[in-house]
């Protein structure tokens, strides 16, 4: 089984039958950075690993080499929700959004109604 992040990223691209350029457009991660990942020059930070795993529909732990199961694991609904705080940081389309920005948007929307 392939072990490095680069090997697994290349395998996931092959299995999904998409190019690095298409993955770049889909994730917002630059072609140059993806090339560095694919050629084992850099290993992405956690937020980028998550974005890549979601786009390729693979398990993040597999992509990092920690598990043998490639399949994307759907989280089971436990009936609990995450309470958003001002200290939370989320990513959307490769951009960071703070919890405070999300809370402000929700409050603004609620006040419009």
C-alpha positions in Angstrom: 0.0 0.0 0.0 1.2 3.5 -0.7 2.4 5.4 2.3 3.3 9.0 1.6 0.8 11.8 1.3 2.0 12.5 -2.2 1.4 8.9 -3.2 -2.1 8.8 -1.7 -3.0 12.2 -3.3 -1.9 10.9 -6.7 -3.8 7.7 -6.2 -7.0 9.6 -5.2 -6.7 11.8 -8.3 -6.3 8.7 -10.5 -9.3 7.0 -8.8 -11.5 10.0 -9.2 -10.2 10.5 -12.8 -9.6 14.2 -12.4 -6.6 16.3 -13.1 -4.6 18.4 -10.6 -5.8 21.5 -12.5 -9.5 20.5 -12.0 -8.8 19.8 -8.3 -7.2 23.2 -8.0 -10.3 24.9 -9.5 -12.6 22.9 -7.2 -10.7 23.5 -4.0 -9.2 26.9 -4.5 -5.7 25.5 -3.7 -3.2 26.9 -6.3 -1.8 24.6 -9.0 1.7 25.3 -7.7 0.9 24.3 -4.2 -0.9 21.1 -5.4 2.2 20.3 -7.5 4.3 20.6 -4.4 1.9 18.2 -2.6 1.9 15.8 -5.5 5.7 15.8 -5.8 6.2 15.4 -2.0 7.8 18.8 -1.6 5.3 19.8 1.1 2.6 18.2 3.2 -0.4 20.5 3.5 -1.7 21.8 6.8 -4.8 20.3 8.4 -7.3 22.7 6.8 -6.0 21.9 3.3 -5.9 18.1 4.0 -9.6 18.4 4.9 -10.5 20.4 1.8 -8.6 17.9 -0.4 -10.2 14.9 1.3 -13.7 16.3 0.9 -13.1 17.2 -2.8 -11.7 13.7 -3.5 -14.3 12.0 -1.2 -11.6 10.1 0.7 -10.9 9.6 4.4 -8.6 12.3 5.7 -6.8 9.7 7.9 -6.1 7.6 4.8 -4.9 10.6 2.9 -2.4 11.3 5.7 -1.3 7.6 5.7 -2.7 6.7 9.1 -5.4 4.3 7.9 -5.7 1.7 5.1 -9.4 2.4 4.4 -9.7 5.0 1.6 -13.4 5.4 1.9 -14.8 8.7 3.1 -16.3 8.2 6.5 -19.6 9.9 7.0 -20.0 11.2 10.5 -23.0 9.8 12.3 -25.5 12.3 13.6 -25.1 12.2 17.3 -27.9 14.7 17.9 -25.6 17.3 19.2 -24.6 20.5 17.5 -21.4 22.4 17.8 -21.8 25.7 19.5 -20.2 28.4 17.4 -18.0 30.7 19.4 -16.1 33.9 18.4 -12.9 31.9 18.6 -13.8 29.3 16.0 -12.2 29.4 12.6 -13.9 27.7 9.6 -12.8 27.4 6.0 -15.0 27.9 3.0 -13.7 27.8 -0.6 -10.2 28.0 0.8 -10.8 31.2 2.8 -10.9 31.5 6.6 -14.0 32.7 8.2 -14.1 33.4 12.0 -16.9 32.3 14.2 -17.5 35.9 15.0 -18.1 36.7 11.3 -20.6 33.8 11.1 -22.4 35.0 14.3 -22.5 38.5 12.9 -24.0 37.3 9.7 -26.6 35.2 11.5 -27.6 38.1 13.8 -27.8 40.5 10.8 -30.1 38.0 9.0 -32.3 37.6 12.0 -32.6 41.3 12.4 -33.8 41.7 8.8 -36.8 39.5 9.4 
